[in-house]
Amino acid sequence: MARLKPCHLLDLVCFVPFWLVFGSF
């Protein structure tokens, strides 16, 4: 799964902006 993911250790930095925008809505 980590290999498929573009950001394994930085999954937070890549997801933070995503869930942040969704949470705003």
Gaussian input, Z-matrix of N, CA and C with variables (Angstrom, degrees):
# hf/3-21g

backbone

0 1
 N
 C     1     B1
 C     2     B2     1     A1
 N     3     B3     2     A2     1     D1
 C     4     B4     3     A3     2     D2
 C     5     B5     4     A4     3     D3
 N     6     B6     5     A5     4     D4
 C     7     B7     6     A6     5     D5
 C     8     B8     7     A7     6     D6
 N     9     B9     8     A8     7     D7
 C    10    B10     9     A9     8     D8
 C    11    B11    10    A10     9     D9
 N    12    B12    11    A11    10    D10
 C    13    B13    12    A12    11    D11
 C    14    B14    13    A13    12    D12
 N    15    B15    14    A14    13    D13
 C    16    B16    15    A15    14    D14
 C    17    B17    16    A16    15    D15
 N    18    B18    17    A17    16    D16
 C    19    B19    18    A18    17    D17
 C    20    B20    19    A19    18    D18
 N    21    B21    20    A20    19    D19
 C    22    B22    21    A21    20    D20
 C    23    B23    22    A22    21    D21
 N    24    B24    23    A23    22    D22
 C    25    B25    24    A24    23    D23
 C    26    B26    25    A25    24    D24
 N    27    B27    26    A26    25    D25
 C    28    B28    27    A27    26    D26
 C    29    B29    28    A28    27    D27
 N    30    B30    29    A29    28    D28
 C    31    B31    30    A30    29    D29
 C    32    B32    31    A31    30    D30
 N    33    B33    32    A32    31    D31
 C    34    B34    33    A33    32    D32
 C    35    B35    34    A34    33    D33
 N    36    B36    35    A35    34    D34
 C    37    B37    36    A36    35    D35
 C    38    B38    37    A37    36    D36
 N    39    B39    38    A38    37    D37
 C    40    B40    39    A39    38    D38
 C    41    B41    40    A40    39    D39
 N    42    B42    41    A41    40    D40
 C    43    B43    42    A42    41    D41
 C    44    B44    43    A43    42    D42
 N    45    B45    44    A44    43    D43
 C    46    B46    45    A45    44    D44
 C    47    B47    46    A46    45    D45
 N    48    B48    47    A47    46    D46
 C    49    B49    48    A48    47    D47
 C    50    B50    49    A49    48    D48
 N    51    B51    50    A50    49    D49
 C    52    B52    51    A51    50    D50
 C    53    B53    52    A52    51    D51
 N    54    B54    53    A53    52    D52
 C    55    B55    54    A54    53    D53
 C    56    B56    55    A55    54    D54
 N    57    B57    56    A56    55    D55
 C    58    B58    57    A57    56    D56
 C    59    B59    58    A58    57    D57
 N    60    B60    59    A59    58    D58
 C    61    B61    60    A60    59    D59
 C    62    B62    61    A61    60    D60
 N    63    B63    62    A62    61    D61
 C    64    B64    63    A63    62    D62
 C    65    B65    64    A64    63    D63
 N    66    B66    65    A65    64    D64
 C    67    B67    66    A66    65    D65
 C    68    B68    67    A67    66    D66
 N    69    B69    68    A68    67    D67
 C    70    B70    69    A69    68    D68
 C    71    B71    70    A70    69    D69
 N    72    B72    71    A71    70    D70
 C    73    B73    72    A72    71    D71
 C    74    B74    73    A73    72    D72

   B1=1.4663
   B2=1.5367
   B3=1.3201
   B4=1.4705
   B5=1.5250
   B6=1.3340
   B7=1.4788
   B8=1.5334
   B9=1.3255
   B10=1.4688
   B11=1.5319
   B12=1.3160
   B13=1.4754
   B14=1.5276
   B15=1.3067
   B16=1.4648
   B17=1.5267
   B18=1.3216
   B19=1.4724
   B20=1.5248
   B21=1.3188
   B22=1.4654
   B23=1.5309
   B24=1.3289
   B25=1.4698
   B26=1.5255
   B27=1.3292
   B28=1.4741
   B29=1.5231
   B30=1.3329
   B31=1.4757
   B32=1.5277
   B33=1.3229
   B34=1.4687
   B35=1.5220
   B36=1.3302
   B37=1.4750
   B38=1.5239
   B39=1.3347
   B40=1.4795
   B41=1.5218
   B42=1.3290
   B43=1.4653
   B44=1.5263
   B45=1.3231
   B46=1.4788
   B47=1.5232
   B48=1.3402
   B49=1.4705
   B50=1.5310
   B51=1.3329
   B52=1.4728
   B53=1.5196
   B54=1.3230
   B55=1.4711
   B56=1.5232
   B57=1.3291
   B58=1.4714
   B59=1.5269
   B60=1.3227
   B61=1.4688
   B62=1.5272
   B63=1.3355
   B64=1.4713
   B65=1.5226
   B66=1.3326
   B67=1.4639
   B68=1.5326
   B69=1.3226
   B70=1.4708
   B71=1.5315
   B72=1.3315
   B73=1.4588
   B74=1.5210
   A1=110.49
   A2=115.48
   A3=119.90
   A4=110.20
   A5=115.42
   A6=118.95
   A7=110.22
   A8=115.42
   A9=119.07
   A10=110.49
   A11=114.20
   A12=118.98
   A13=110.46
   A14=118.05
   A15=122.88
   A16=111.42
   A17=115.95
   A18=119.62
   A19=108.75
   A20=116.57
   A21=120.46
   A22=110.21
   A23=116.04
   A24=119.57
   A25=110.89
   A26=114.93
   A27=118.55
   A28=110.42
   A29=115.30
   A30=119.04
   A31=109.33
   A32=116.13
   A33=120.34
   A34=110.43
   A35=115.66
   A36=120.34
   A37=110.52
   A38=115.70
   A39=119.64
   A40=110.13
   A41=116.51
   A42=120.13
   A43=111.98
   A44=115.83
   A45=120.52
   A46=111.32
   A47=118.51
   A48=121.44
   A49=112.01
   A50=116.09
   A51=120.06
   A52=111.19
   A53=116.92
   A54=119.86
   A55=110.96
   A56=116.52
   A57=120.10
   A58=109.71
   A59=115.67
   A60=120.58
   A61=109.98
   A62=115.73
   A63=120.06
   A64=110.34
   A65=115.72
   A66=120.41
   A67=110.53
   A68=115.64
   A69=120.04
   A70=109.44
   A71=115.29
   A72=119.85
   A73=109.37
   D1=-40.07
   D2=-179.60
   D3=-61.66
   D4=-37.19
   D5=-178.08
   D6=-66.34
   D7=-38.83
   D8=-179.01
   D9=-69.29
   D10=-34.60
   D11=-179.06
   D12=-73.24
   D13=136.31
   D14=179.85
   D15=-70.96
   D16=-33.98
   D17=179.54
   D18=-124.41
   D19=106.07
   D20=-179.44
   D21=-85.85
   D22=-53.71
   D23=-179.30
   D24=-83.20
   D25=-27.65
   D26=-179.49
   D27=-99.04
   D28=26.79
   D29=-178.66
   D30=-58.33
   D31=-30.38
   D32=-179.29
   D33=-67.52
   D34=-46.28
   D35=-178.19
   D36=-65.05
   D37=-28.71
   D38=-178.84
   D39=-84.37
   D40=-26.98
   D41=-178.75
   D42=-92.92
   D43=-32.70
   D44=-179.06
   D45=-46.58
   D46=-55.27
   D47=-179.42
   D48=-61.44
   D49=-32.21
   D50=-178.64
   D51=-69.61
   D52=-57.85
   D53=-178.29
   D54=-68.51
   D55=-23.39
   D56=179.13
   D57=-66.92
   D58=-46.30
   D59=-179.64
   D60=-64.98
   D61=-41.42
   D62=-179.14
   D63=-67.47
   D64=-40.14
   D65=-179.68
   D66=-62.94
   D67=-36.47
   D68=-179.66
   D69=-58.64
   D70=-38.75
   D71=-179.53
   D72=-77.07

